[in-house]
Amino acid sequence: MYELEDFAGLESKLSKFIENQDLMHTAYINSYRIIKGDDIEKMLKADYHKGFITPFVFDPWTEPEISIMEKMILYFISIDYFEECGVLKKLIELRKLKD
């Protein structure tokens, strides 16, 4: 039988896990918005005025590597954001043609 002590700290660990998942989701969405052409300055200012940080999965001042975009596709597949996957796939194909 389990004792209450066996679950000590579980709520805190679960809360941190959920926070990390939310932060990761926000980073992927923000990064996608940058790839799509949203104004980074406006994003940063809006979040700053709300007291938030603006996370990204790549340096938003540079073009993301194809490997990062492929990871973004995998993430978006996992949450059923298929439109975003299609856009990223097309951008990867165009980049490969360019290189």
Long-range contacts (C-beta under 8 A, 24 or more apart in sequence): 23-55, 24-75, 25-79, 26-55, 27-55, 27-56, 27-57, 28-57, 28-72, 28-75, 28-76, 30-54, 30-55, 30-56, 30-60, 31-56, 31-57, 31-58, 31-60, 31-64, 31-68, 31-72, 32-72, 32-76, 32-84, 32-87, 32-88, 34-60, 35-64, 35-69, 35-87, 35-88, 35-91, 36-87, 66-92, 66-95, 66-96
